[in-house]
Amino acid sequence: MKPLNYAMLKYFTKVEDACVDDVMDALKSEYGHFKAFKRPSMLSAIMTAEANGLLEETRFEMGSDNELKVYYRAHEEGAATINYYIKD
C-alpha cells in the first residue's frame, strides 16, 4: 500500500480533474482509517502539490453545502513527474 499522499497524487494522474471530495470518495475504502484522512489534511496536501508545481487549478464550483469546491488536475509535466517517482 502506498502512503496516502502518494495515492492522492497518483489519483490525479488518472482523472481529468478532481476536488478534495472526489479524491476522498475514491480513496475512502483503502485509506479511510488513516489519521490524515480528513478533509483539511487532504486539502492541505493537494494545495502543497499545487504549490510545488505538480497540480494546477482547473475550475471552481459552489457545492450544495455552500462550500467552494476547487478542482485540480495533474498537467502533462506534473503527471510525468508523479509517474516517474511513484510507480503503480
N, CA, C and O atoms as a CHARMM CRD file, in Angstrom:
* protein
*
  352
    1    1 MET  N      0.84600  -1.18000   0.00000 PROA 1      0.00000
    2    1 MET  CA     0.00000   0.00000   0.00000 PROA 1      0.00000
    3    1 MET  C      0.89100   1.24400   0.00000 PROA 1      0.00000
    4    1 MET  O      1.85000   1.35100   0.76400 PROA 1      0.00000
    5    2 LYS  N      0.54100   2.16600  -0.87500 PROA 2      0.00000
    6    2 LYS  CA     1.27500   3.43500  -0.96200 PROA 2      0.00000
    7    2 LYS  C      0.91100   4.34100   0.21100 PROA 2      0.00000
    8    2 LYS  O     -0.17000   4.20700   0.78600 PROA 2      0.00000
    9    3 PRO  N      1.80400   5.26200   0.56800 PROA 3      0.00000
   10    3 PRO  CA     1.41600   6.30500   1.52500 PROA 3      0.00000
   11    3 PRO  C      0.23700   7.10900   0.95800 PROA 3      0.00000
   12    3 PRO  O      0.08500   7.21800  -0.25900 PROA 3      0.00000
   13    4 LEU  N     -0.57900   7.66100   1.82700 PROA 4      0.00000
   14    4 LEU  CA    -1.77500   8.38700   1.42300 PROA 4      0.00000
   15    4 LEU  C     -1.46400   9.50100   0.42300 PROA 4      0.00000
   16    4 LEU  O     -2.15000   9.62300  -0.59200 PROA 4      0.00000
   17    5 ASN  N     -0.44900  10.30600   0.69300 PROA 5      0.00000
   18    5 ASN  CA    -0.12300  11.41000  -0.21800 PROA 5      0.00000
   19    5 ASN  C      0.25400  10.89500  -1.60900 PROA 5      0.00000
   20    5 ASN  O     -0.09100  11.51500  -2.61500 PROA 5      0.00000
   21    6 TYR  N      0.95800   9.76900  -1.66800 PROA 6      0.00000
   22    6 TYR  CA     1.31600   9.17900  -2.95700 PROA 6      0.00000
   23    6 TYR  C      0.05700   8.73700  -3.69300 PROA 6      0.00000
   24    6 TYR  O     -0.08100   8.98200  -4.89100 PROA 6      0.00000
   25    7 ALA  N     -0.86000   8.08700  -2.98000 PROA 7      0.00000
   26    7 ALA  CA    -2.10500   7.62500  -3.58900 PROA 7      0.00000
   27    7 ALA  C     -2.91800   8.81100  -4.11700 PROA 7      0.00000
   28    7 ALA  O     -3.53600   8.72600  -5.17800 PROA 7      0.00000
   29    8 MET  N     -2.90900   9.90300  -3.37500 PROA 8      0.00000
   30    8 MET  CA    -3.62300  11.10800  -3.81000 PROA 8      0.00000
   31    8 MET  C     -3.03000  11.63300  -5.11700 PROA 8      0.00000
   32    8 MET  O     -3.76400  11.93400  -6.05900 PROA 8      0.00000
   33    9 LEU  N     -1.71600  11.74200  -5.17300 PROA 9      0.00000
   34    9 LEU  CA    -1.06300  12.24300  -6.38100 PROA 9      0.00000
   35    9 LEU  C     -1.32700  11.31900  -7.56900 PROA 9      0.00000
   36    9 LEU  O     -1.62700  11.79400  -8.66500 PROA 9      0.00000
   37   10 LYS  N     -1.21900  10.01500  -7.36600 PROA 10     0.00000
   38   10 LYS  CA    -1.47100   9.06200  -8.44600 PROA 10     0.00000
   39   10 LYS  C     -2.90400   9.17700  -8.95000 PROA 10     0.00000
   40   10 LYS  O     -3.15300   9.03100 -10.14700 PROA 10     0.00000
   41   11 TYR  N     -3.84400   9.43700  -8.05200 PROA 11     0.00000
   42   11 TYR  CA    -5.24000   9.59100  -8.45100 PROA 11     0.00000
   43   11 TYR  C     -5.37900  10.72000  -9.47600 PROA 11     0.00000
   44   11 TYR  O     -6.12600  10.59300 -10.44600 PROA 11     0.00000
   45   12 PHE  N     -4.66900  11.80500  -9.26100 PROA 12     0.00000
   46   12 PHE  CA    -4.76100  12.93800 -10.18500 PROA 12     0.00000
   47   12 PHE  C     -4.19300  12.61900 -11.56500 PROA 12     0.00000
   48   12 PHE  O     -4.52100  13.30700 -12.53200 PROA 12     0.00000
   49   13 THR  N     -3.35900  11.60500 -11.67800 PROA 13     0.00000
   50   13 THR  CA    -2.83000  11.22100 -12.99600 PROA 13     0.00000
   51   13 THR  C     -3.82000  10.35500 -13.76400 PROA 13     0.00000
   52   13 THR  O     -3.60800  10.06700 -14.94200 PROA 13     0.00000
   53   14 LYS  N     -4.89800   9.93900 -13.10700 PROA 14     0.00000
   54   14 LYS  CA    -5.85500   9.02200 -13.73200 PROA 14     0.00000
   55   14 LYS  C     -7.21100   9.64900 -14.02100 PROA 14     0.00000
   56   14 LYS  O     -8.08900   8.99500 -14.58300 PROA 14     0.00000
   57   15 VAL  N     -7.39000  10.91600 -13.64000 PROA 15     0.00000
   58   15 VAL  CA    -8.66200  11.60500 -13.86500 PROA 15     0.00000
   59   15 VAL  C     -8.40500  12.93100 -14.57200 PROA 15     0.00000
   60   15 VAL  O     -7.29500  13.46100 -14.54200 PROA 15     0.00000
   61   16 GLU  N     -9.44600  13.45600 -15.20600 PROA 16     0.00000
   62   16 GLU  CA    -9.30700  14.74800 -15.89400 PROA 16     0.00000
   63   16 GLU  C     -9.06500  15.86500 -14.88900 PROA 16     0.00000
   64   16 GLU  O     -8.13200  16.65200 -15.04500 PROA 16     0.00000
   65   17 ASP  N     -9.90500  15.93700 -13.85400 PROA 17     0.00000
   66   17 ASP  CA    -9.70600  16.84800 -12.73200 PROA 17     0.00000
   67   17 ASP  C    -10.54000  16.34200 -11.56700 PROA 17     0.00000
   68   17 ASP  O    -11.41600  15.49500 -11.73900 PROA 17     0.00000
   69   18 ALA  N    -10.26000  16.87000 -10.37900 PROA 18     0.00000
   70   18 ALA  CA   -10.96500  16.40300  -9.18700 PROA 18     0.00000
   71   18 ALA  C    -10.82800  17.43100  -8.08100 PROA 18     0.00000
   72   18 ALA  O     -9.87200  18.20500  -8.03800 PROA 18     0.00000
   73   19 CYS  N    -11.81200  17.41900  -7.18400 PROA 19     0.00000
   74   19 CYS  CA   -11.74000  18.23500  -5.96900 PROA 19     0.00000
   75   19 CYS  C    -11.40400  17.29500  -4.80600 PROA 19     0.00000
   76   19 CYS  O    -11.37100  16.07700  -4.98000 PROA 19     0.00000
   77   20 VAL  N    -11.16200  17.84700  -3.65100 PROA 20     0.00000
   78   20 VAL  CA   -10.78100  17.03600  -2.49600 PROA 20     0.00000
   79   20 VAL  C    -11.85400  16.00300  -2.16900 PROA 20     0.00000
   80   20 VAL  O    -11.52800  14.89300  -1.75000 PROA 20     0.00000
   81   21 ASP  N    -13.11900  16.34600  -2.35300 PROA 21     0.00000
   82   21 ASP  CA   -14.19200  15.38900  -2.07200 PROA 21     0.00000
   83   21 ASP  C    -14.13700  14.19500  -3.02800 PROA 21     0.00000
   84   21 ASP  O    -14.39700  13.06400  -2.61900 PROA 21     0.00000
   85   22 ASP  N    -13.80500  14.43700  -4.28400 PROA 22     0.00000
   86   22 ASP  CA   -13.65800  13.34600  -5.25500 PROA 22     0.00000
   87   22 ASP  C    -12.52600  12.41200  -4.84500 PROA 22     0.00000
   88   22 ASP  O    -12.66300  11.19000  -4.90500 PROA 22     0.00000
   89   23 VAL  N    -11.41400  12.99700  -4.43000 PROA 23     0.00000
   90   23 VAL  CA   -10.25900  12.20500  -4.00600 PROA 23     0.00000
   91   23 VAL  C    -10.63000  11.36000  -2.79200 PROA 23     0.00000
   92   23 VAL  O    -10.29900  10.17600  -2.72100 PROA 23     0.00000
   93   24 MET  N    -11.31300  11.97500  -1.84900 PROA 24     0.00000
   94   24 MET  CA   -11.69800  11.24200  -0.64200 PROA 24     0.00000
   95   24 MET  C    -12.65300  10.09800  -0.96900 PROA 24     0.00000
   96   24 MET  O    -12.52100   9.00500  -0.41900 PROA 24     0.00000
   97   25 ASP  N    -13.60600  10.34100  -1.85100 PROA 25     0.00000
   98   25 ASP  CA   -14.53700   9.27800  -2.25700 PROA 25     0.00000
   99   25 ASP  C    -13.79300   8.11300  -2.89800 PROA 25     0.00000
  100   25 ASP  O    -14.08900   6.95000  -2.62500 PROA 25     0.00000
  101   26 ALA  N    -12.82400   8.43600  -3.75400 PROA 26     0.00000
  102   26 ALA  CA   -12.08400   7.39800  -4.47200 PROA 26     0.00000
  103   26 ALA  C    -11.17000   6.58100  -3.55500 PROA 26     0.00000
  104   26 ALA  O    -10.96700   5.38900  -3.78400 PROA 26     0.00000
  105   27 LEU  N    -10.62800   7.21100  -2.53100 PROA 27     0.00000
  106   27 LEU  CA    -9.63800   6.53700  -1.67900 PROA 27     0.00000
  107   27 LEU  C    -10.20200   6.04100  -0.34500 PROA 27     0.00000
  108   27 LEU  O     -9.48500   5.41000   0.43300 PROA 27     0.00000
  109   28 LYS  N    -11.45500   6.31600  -0.08200 PROA 28     0.00000
  110   28 LYS  CA   -12.04300   6.01400   1.23100 PROA 28     0.00000
  111   28 LYS  C    -11.94700   4.53900   1.62200 PROA 28     0.00000
  112   28 LYS  O    -11.61700   4.23200   2.76700 PROA 28     0.00000
  113   29 SER  N    -12.22300   3.63800   0.70900 PROA 29     0.00000
  114   29 SER  CA   -12.22900   2.22100   1.06800 PROA 29     0.00000
  115   29 SER  C    -10.85100   1.73100   1.51600 PROA 29     0.00000
  116   29 SER  O    -10.75700   0.86900   2.39000 PROA 29     0.00000
  117   30 GLU  N     -9.80300   2.26200   0.93500 PROA 30     0.00000
  118   30 GLU  CA    -8.45200   1.81000   1.26100 PROA 30     0.00000
  119   30 GLU  C     -7.78000   2.65100   2.35000 PROA 30     0.00000
  120   30 GLU  O     -6.99400   2.12600   3.13800 PROA 30     0.00000
  121   31 TYR  N     -8.08000   3.93900   2.39800 PROA 31     0.00000
  122   31 TYR  CA    -7.37200   4.85000   3.29000 PROA 31     0.00000
  123   31 TYR  C     -8.25400   5.51700   4.34400 PROA 31     0.00000
  124   31 TYR  O     -7.76200   6.31500   5.14100 PROA 31     0.00000
  125   32 GLY  N     -9.52400   5.20800   4.36000 PROA 32     0.00000
  126   32 GLY  CA   -10.46300   5.87500   5.26000 PROA 32     0.00000
  127   32 GLY  C    -10.11700   5.77400   6.73300 PROA 32     0.00000
  128   32 GLY  O    -10.54700   6.61400   7.52300 PROA 32     0.00000
  129   33 HSD  N     -9.35500   4.77100   7.11700 PROA 33     0.00000
  130   33 HSD  CA    -8.98000   4.59600   8.52400 PROA 33     0.00000
  131   33 HSD  C     -7.70600   5.35600   8.90400 PROA 33     0.00000
  132   33 HSD  O     -7.33400   5.37400  10.07700 PROA 33     0.00000
  133   34 PHE  N     -7.03600   5.97600   7.94500 PROA 34     0.00000
  134   34 PHE  CA    -5.80400   6.72000   8.22900 PROA 34     0.00000
  135   34 PHE  C     -6.13000   7.97500   9.02800 PROA 34     0.00000
  136   34 PHE  O     -7.16300   8.61300   8.82000 PROA 34     0.00000
  137   35 LYS  N     -5.23700   8.31300   9.93700 PROA 35     0.00000
  138   35 LYS  CA    -5.41600   9.51000  10.76300 PROA 35     0.00000
  139   35 LYS  C     -5.47700  10.77800   9.90300 PROA 35     0.00000
  140   35 LYS  O     -6.23800  11.69600  10.21300 PROA 35     0.00000
  141   36 ALA  N     -4.69900  10.83700   8.84800 PROA 36     0.00000
  142   36 ALA  CA    -4.64400  12.01700   7.97600 PROA 36     0.00000
  143   36 ALA  C     -5.78500  12.05800   6.96600 PROA 36     0.00000
  144   36 ALA  O     -5.85900  12.99200   6.16700 PROA 36     0.00000
  145   37 PHE  N     -6.67500  11.06700   6.98400 PROA 37     0.00000
  146   37 PHE  CA    -7.78000  11.03700   6.02900 PROA 37     0.00000
  147   37 PHE  C     -8.92000  11.91200   6.53200 PROA 37     0.00000
  148   37 PHE  O    -10.00800  11.44100   6.86300 PROA 37     0.00000
  149   38 LYS  N     -8.62300  13.19800   6.57400 PROA 38     0.00000
  150   38 LYS  CA    -9.58500  14.22000   6.96900 PROA 38     0.00000
  151   38 LYS  C     -9.50300  15.33400   5.92800 PROA 38     0.00000
  152   38 LYS  O     -8.43300  15.63400   5.40000 PROA 38     0.00000
  153   39 ARG  N    -10.63100  15.92500   5.65200 PROA 39     0.00000
  154   39 ARG  CA   -10.70600  16.92800   4.58600 PROA 39     0.00000
  155   39 ARG  C     -9.63700  18.01900   4.70600 PROA 39     0.00000
  156   39 ARG  O     -8.96000  18.29900   3.71700 PROA 39     0.00000
  157   40 PRO  N     -9.45400  18.64800   5.87700 PROA 40     0.00000
  158   40 PRO  CA    -8.43300  19.71300   5.95900 PROA 40     0.00000
  159   40 PRO  C     -7.01700  19.21200   5.64900 PROA 40     0.00000
  160   40 PRO  O     -6.25100  19.90200   4.97600 PROA 40     0.00000
  161   41 SER  N     -6.67100  18.02900   6.13200 PROA 41     0.00000
  162   41 SER  CA    -5.33400  17.48400   5.88100 PROA 41     0.00000
  163   41 SER  C     -5.13700  17.15700   4.41200 PROA 41     0.00000
  164   41 SER  O     -4.07700  17.41900   3.84300 PROA 41     0.00000
  165   42 MET  N     -6.15900  16.58500   3.80800 PROA 42     0.00000
  166   42 MET  CA    -6.04400  16.21400   2.40200 PROA 42     0.00000
  167   42 MET  C     -6.04100  17.44300   1.50100 PROA 42     0.00000
  168   42 MET  O     -5.32100  17.48200   0.50300 PROA 42     0.00000
  169   43 LEU  N     -6.83200  18.43200   1.84400 PROA 43     0.00000
  170   43 LEU  CA    -6.82700  19.67700   1.07700 PROA 43     0.00000
  171   43 LEU  C     -5.46200  20.35500   1.18100 PROA 43     0.00000
  172   43 LEU  O     -4.96200  20.90400   0.19900 PROA 43     0.00000
  173   44 SER  N     -4.87500  20.31900   2.34500 PROA 44     0.00000
  174   44 SER  CA    -3.54000  20.88900   2.52800 PROA 44     0.00000
  175   44 SER  C     -2.51100  20.16800   1.65500 PROA 44     0.00000
  176   44 SER  O     -1.64200  20.80900   1.06400 PROA 44     0.00000
  177   45 ALA  N     -2.60400  18.85000   1.57300 PROA 45     0.00000
  178   45 ALA  CA    -1.67800  18.08200   0.73800 PROA 45     0.00000
  179   45 ALA  C     -1.86000  18.42100  -0.73900 PROA 45     0.00000
  180   45 ALA  O     -0.88000  18.53400  -1.47500 PROA 45     0.00000
  181   46 ILE  N     -3.09800  18.58300  -1.17200 PROA 46     0.00000
  182   46 ILE  CA    -3.36900  18.94600  -2.56700 PROA 46     0.00000
  183   46 ILE  C     -2.81800  20.34200  -2.86700 PROA 46     0.00000
  184   46 ILE  O     -2.21000  20.56100  -3.91500 PROA 46     0.00000
  185   47 MET  N     -3.03200  21.27100  -1.95400 PROA 47     0.00000
  186   47 MET  CA    -2.53700  22.63100  -2.15800 PROA 47     0.00000
  187   47 MET  C     -1.00800  22.67300  -2.14700 PROA 47     0.00000
  188   47 MET  O     -0.40800  23.48300  -2.85400 PROA 47     0.00000
  189   48 THR  N     -0.38300  21.81800  -1.36200 PROA 48     0.00000
  190   48 THR  CA     1.08000  21.72000  -1.35300 PROA 48     0.00000
  191   48 THR  C      1.58100  21.19800  -2.69700 PROA 48     0.00000
  192   48 THR  O      2.57100  21.69400  -3.23400 PROA 48     0.00000
  193   49 ALA  N      0.88700  20.18900  -3.23600 PROA 49     0.00000
  194   49 ALA  CA     1.26100  19.66000  -4.55000 PROA 49     0.00000
  195   49 ALA  C      1.11500  20.73900  -5.62900 PROA 49     0.00000
  196   49 ALA  O      1.92100  20.81500  -6.55600 PROA 49     0.00000
  197   50 GLU  N      0.08500  21.56400  -5.49600 PROA 50     0.00000
  198   50 GLU  CA    -0.07700  22.67000  -6.44200 PROA 50     0.00000
  199   50 GLU  C      1.07100  23.67400  -6.29200 PROA 50     0.00000
  200   50 GLU  O      1.64100  24.11800  -7.28800 PROA 50     0.00000
  201   51 ALA  N      1.40400  24.02600  -5.06400 PROA 51     0.00000
  202   51 ALA  CA     2.48800  24.98400  -4.82500 PROA 51     0.00000
  203   51 ALA  C      3.82900  24.45800  -5.33600 PROA 51     0.00000
  204   51 ALA  O      4.70700  25.23700  -5.70800 PROA 51     0.00000
  205   52 ASN  N      3.98100  23.13200  -5.35100 PROA 52     0.00000
  206   52 ASN  CA     5.21500  22.51900  -5.83500 PROA 52     0.00000
  207   52 ASN  C      5.18700  22.23900  -7.33300 PROA 52     0.00000
  208   52 ASN  O      6.12200  21.64600  -7.87000 PROA 52     0.00000
  209   53 GLY  N      4.11900  22.66300  -8.01400 PROA 53     0.00000
  210   53 GLY  CA     4.06200  22.56100  -9.46500 PROA 53     0.00000
  211   53 GLY  C      3.59900  21.22300 -10.02200 PROA 53     0.00000
  212   53 GLY  O      3.70600  20.99500 -11.22700 PROA 53     0.00000
  213   54 LEU  N      3.08600  20.33300  -9.17700 PROA 54     0.00000
  214   54 LEU  CA     2.62400  19.03600  -9.66700 PROA 54     0.00000
  215   54 LEU  C      1.16800  19.08100 -10.13600 PROA 54     0.00000
  216   54 LEU  O      0.77800  18.32800 -11.02800 PROA 54     0.00000
  217   55 LEU  N      0.38000  19.94900  -9.54400 PROA 55     0.00000
  218   55 LEU  CA    -1.03300  20.08900  -9.88200 PROA 55     0.00000
  219   55 LEU  C     -1.31900  21.54700 -10.22100 PROA 55     0.00000
  220   55 LEU  O     -0.55200  22.44600  -9.87600 PROA 55     0.00000
  221   56 GLU  N     -2.44600  21.75900 -10.90900 PROA 56     0.00000
  222   56 GLU  CA    -2.89500  23.12200 -11.18000 PROA 56     0.00000
  223   56 GLU  C     -4.40500  23.18200 -11.01800 PROA 56     0.00000
  224   56 GLU  O     -5.10700  22.19400 -11.23400 PROA 56     0.00000
  225   57 GLU  N     -4.89200  24.35300 -10.63700 PROA 57     0.00000
  226   57 GLU  CA    -6.33500  24.56200 -10.51000 PROA 57     0.00000
  227   57 GLU  C     -6.95600  24.56800 -11.89900 PROA 57     0.00000
  228   57 GLU  O     -6.37900  25.09600 -12.85000 PROA 57     0.00000
  229   58 THR  N     -8.15600  23.96500 -12.00200 PROA 58     0.00000
  230   58 THR  CA    -8.84200  23.94800 -13.29700 PROA 58     0.00000
  231   58 THR  C    -10.14600  24.72100 -13.26300 PROA 58     0.00000
  232   58 THR  O    -10.49500  25.38700 -14.23800 PROA 58     0.00000
  233   59 ARG  N    -10.87500  24.64500 -12.15400 PROA 59     0.00000
  234   59 ARG  CA   -12.16900  25.32300 -12.08400 PROA 59     0.00000
  235   59 ARG  C    -12.63600  25.40600 -10.64100 PROA 59     0.00000
  236   59 ARG  O    -12.08000  24.77400  -9.74300 PROA 59     0.00000
  237   60 PHE  N    -13.66900  26.20400 -10.45300 PROA 60     0.00000
  238   60 PHE  CA   -14.29000  26.39100  -9.14400 PROA 60     0.00000
  239   60 PHE  C    -15.78100  26.11900  -9.28700 PROA 60     0.00000
  240   60 PHE  O    -16.36100  26.30400 -10.35700 PROA 60     0.00000
  241   61 GLU  N    -16.38500  25.68200  -8.20300 PROA 61     0.00000
  242   61 GLU  CA   -17.81500  25.38900  -8.21900 PROA 61     0.00000
  243   61 GLU  C    -18.34100  25.53000  -6.79000 PROA 61     0.00000
  244   61 GLU  O    -17.64500  25.20000  -5.82900 PROA 61     0.00000
  245   62 MET  N    -19.56400  26.01700  -6.66000 PROA 62     0.00000
  246   62 MET  CA   -20.17900  26.11300  -5.34400 PROA 62     0.00000
  247   62 MET  C    -20.93400  24.82000  -5.07500 PROA 62     0.00000
  248   62 MET  O    -21.82100  24.44100  -5.83900 PROA 62     0.00000
  249   63 GLY  N    -20.58100  24.14700  -3.98800 PROA 63     0.00000
  250   63 GLY  CA   -21.23200  22.89500  -3.63800 PROA 63     0.00000
  251   63 GLY  C    -22.61500  23.11700  -3.06000 PROA 63     0.00000
  252   63 GLY  O    -22.98600  24.24400  -2.73100 PROA 63     0.00000
  253   64 SER  N    -23.37000  22.05100  -2.93800 PROA 64     0.00000
  254   64 SER  CA   -24.73500  22.14400  -2.40200 PROA 64     0.00000
  255   64 SER  C    -24.73800  22.60000  -0.94500 PROA 64     0.00000
  256   64 SER  O    -25.75200  23.09200  -0.44900 PROA 64     0.00000
  257   65 ASP  N    -23.61100  22.43700  -0.26300 PROA 65     0.00000
  258   65 ASP  CA   -23.48900  22.88700   1.12500 PROA 65     0.00000
  259   65 ASP  C    -22.94700  24.31500   1.22200 PROA 65     0.00000
  260   65 ASP  O    -22.49800  24.74700   2.28400 PROA 65     0.00000
  261   66 ASN  N    -22.99400  25.04500   0.09300 PROA 66     0.00000
  262   66 ASN  CA   -22.47600  26.42000   0.00300 PROA 66     0.00000
  263   66 ASN  C    -20.99600  26.52100   0.33400 PROA 66     0.00000
  264   66 ASN  O    -20.53500  27.53300   0.86100 PROA 66     0.00000
  265   67 GLU  N    -20.26100  25.47400   0.02500 PROA 67     0.00000
  266   67 GLU  CA   -18.81600  25.48500   0.21300 PROA 67     0.00000
  267   67 GLU  C    -18.15600  25.46900  -1.16500 PROA 67     0.00000
  268   67 GLU  O    -18.55700  24.71000  -2.04800 PROA 67     0.00000
  269   68 LEU  N    -17.14900  26.30800  -1.33500 PROA 68     0.00000
  270   68 LEU  CA   -16.44600  26.40100  -2.60500 PROA 68     0.00000
  271   68 LEU  C    -15.63500  25.13600  -2.84100 PROA 68     0.00000
  272   68 LEU  O    -14.86200  24.71300  -1.98200 PROA 68     0.00000
  273   69 LYS  N    -15.81900  24.53500  -4.01400 PROA 69     0.00000
  274   69 LYS  CA   -15.03400  23.36500  -4.40300 PROA 69     0.00000
  275   69 LYS  C    -14.03200  23.81900  -5.45600 PROA 69     0.00000
  276   69 LYS  O    -14.39800  24.41000  -6.47200 PROA 69     0.00000
  277   70 VAL  N    -12.78400  23.53600  -5.19800 PROA 70     0.00000
  278   70 VAL  CA   -11.72000  23.86700  -6.13600 PROA 70     0.00000
  279   70 VAL  C    -11.26000  22.56000  -6.77500 PROA 70     0.00000
  280   70 VAL  O    -10.94600  21.59000  -6.08500 PROA 70     0.00000
  281   71 TYR  N    -11.22800  22.55300  -8.09800 PROA 71     0.00000
  282   71 TYR  CA   -10.81600  21.36400  -8.83700 PROA 71     0.00000
  283   71 TYR  C     -9.38400  21.54100  -9.33600 PROA 71     0.00000
  284   71 TYR  O     -8.97800  22.63200  -9.73800 PROA 71     0.00000
  285   72 TYR  N     -8.63800  20.45400  -9.30100 PROA 72     0.00000
  286   72 TYR  CA    -7.23600  20.44000  -9.70500 PROA 72     0.00000
  287   72 TYR  C     -7.01700  19.33400 -10.71700 PROA 72     0.00000
  288   72 TYR  O     -7.80900  18.39800 -10.83000 PROA 72     0.00000
  289   73 ARG  N     -5.91700  19.46400 -11.45300 PROA 73     0.00000
  290   73 ARG  CA    -5.51300  18.39700 -12.36700 PROA 73     0.00000
  291   73 ARG  C     -4.00100  18.29900 -12.37400 PROA 73     0.00000
  292   73 ARG  O     -3.29400  19.25000 -12.03900 PROA 73     0.00000
  293   74 ALA  N     -3.52300  17.13600 -12.76000 PROA 74     0.00000
  294   74 ALA  CA    -2.08800  16.95900 -12.97400 PROA 74     0.00000
  295   74 ALA  C     -1.82900  17.29100 -14.43500 PROA 74     0.00000
  296   74 ALA  O     -2.21300  16.52700 -15.32000 PROA 74     0.00000
  297   75 HSD  N     -1.18000  18.42300 -14.69700 PROA 75     0.00000
  298   75 HSD  CA    -0.83900  18.78700 -16.07500 PROA 75     0.00000
  299   75 HSD  C      0.20400  17.80200 -16.59900 PROA 75     0.00000
  300   75 HSD  O      0.70700  16.97000 -15.84300 PROA 75     0.00000
  301   76 GLU  N      0.52400  17.89200 -17.87300 PROA 76     0.00000
  302   76 GLU  CA     1.40100  16.90200 -18.51200 PROA 76     0.00000
  303   76 GLU  C      2.72700  16.72800 -17.77600 PROA 76     0.00000
  304   76 GLU  O      3.13500  15.60300 -17.48700 PROA 76     0.00000
  305   77 GLU  N      3.39200  17.82500 -17.47800 PROA 77     0.00000
  306   77 GLU  CA     4.68800  17.73300 -16.79600 PROA 77     0.00000
  307   77 GLU  C      4.53300  17.21500 -15.36500 PROA 77     0.00000
  308   77 GLU  O      5.34300  16.41300 -14.90000 PROA 77     0.00000
  309   78 GLY  N      3.49100  17.67500 -14.66900 PROA 78     0.00000
  310   78 GLY  CA     3.24400  17.20600 -13.30800 PROA 78     0.00000
  311   78 GLY  C      2.94300  15.72400 -13.27900 PROA 78     0.00000
  312   78 GLY  O      3.46400  15.00400 -12.42600 PROA 78     0.00000
  313   79 ALA  N      2.10800  15.25200 -14.19900 PROA 79     0.00000
  314   79 ALA  CA     1.77600  13.82500 -14.27300 PROA 79     0.00000
  315   79 ALA  C      3.02100  13.00100 -14.57700 PROA 79     0.00000
  316   79 ALA  O      3.20900  11.92600 -14.00700 PROA 79     0.00000
  317   80 ALA  N      3.87100  13.49500 -15.47000 PROA 80     0.00000
  318   80 ALA  CA     5.10400  12.77800 -15.80500 PROA 80     0.00000
  319   80 ALA  C      6.00800  12.66900 -14.57900 PROA 80     0.00000
  320   80 ALA  O      6.60400  11.62000 -14.33400 PROA 80     0.00000
  321   81 THR  N      6.10800  13.73500 -13.82400 PROA 81     0.00000
  322   81 THR  CA     6.93600  13.71800 -12.60600 PROA 81     0.00000
  323   81 THR  C      6.36100  12.75100 -11.58100 PROA 81     0.00000
  324   81 THR  O      7.09100  11.94400 -11.00500 PROA 81     0.00000
  325   82 ILE  N      5.04500  12.83200 -11.35100 PROA 82     0.00000
  326   82 ILE  CA     4.39300  11.92500 -10.39800 PROA 82     0.00000
  327   82 ILE  C      4.61300  10.47800 -10.81500 PROA 82     0.00000
  328   82 ILE  O      4.98600   9.64600  -9.98800 PROA 82     0.00000
  329   83 ASN  N      4.38800  10.17300 -12.07200 PROA 83     0.00000
  330   83 ASN  CA     4.52300   8.78600 -12.55100 PROA 83     0.00000
  331   83 ASN  C      5.96800   8.30000 -12.54800 PROA 83     0.00000
  332   83 ASN  O      6.21900   7.10300 -12.40800 PROA 83     0.00000
  333   84 TYR  N      6.91900   9.22000 -12.70100 PROA 84     0.00000
  334   84 TYR  CA     8.33100   8.84400 -12.65600 PROA 84     0.00000
  335   84 TYR  C      8.73400   8.40300 -11.24600 PROA 84     0.00000
  336   84 TYR  O      9.43600   7.40600 -11.07500 PROA 84     0.00000
  337   85 TYR  N      8.28600   9.14900 -10.24700 PROA 85     0.00000
  338   85 TYR  CA     8.69400   8.88200  -8.87100 PROA 85     0.00000
  339   85 TYR  C      7.77600   7.92300  -8.12100 PROA 85     0.00000
  340   85 TYR  O      8.21500   7.26700  -7.17700 PROA 85     0.00000
  341   86 ILE  N      6.51800   7.82900  -8.52200 PROA 86     0.00000
  342   86 ILE  CA     5.56800   6.95400  -7.81500 PROA 86     0.00000
  343   86 ILE  C      5.05900   5.92300  -8.80900 PROA 86     0.00000
  344   86 ILE  O      4.25300   6.23300  -9.68600 PROA 86     0.00000
  345   87 LYS  N      5.53200   4.71200  -8.66300 PROA 87     0.00000
  346   87 LYS  CA     5.15200   3.63000  -9.57600 PROA 87     0.00000
  347   87 LYS  C      3.86000   2.98600  -9.10500 PROA 87     0.00000
  348   87 LYS  O      3.53100   3.01200  -7.91900 PROA 87     0.00000
  349   88 ASP  N      3.12200   2.40000 -10.06700 PROA 88     0.00000
  350   88 ASP  CA     1.87900   1.67800  -9.73000 PROA 88     0.00000
  351   88 ASP  C      2.18600   0.38100  -9.02200 PROA 88     0.00000
  352   88 ASP  O      1.26900  -0.35800  -8.66400 PROA 88     0.00000
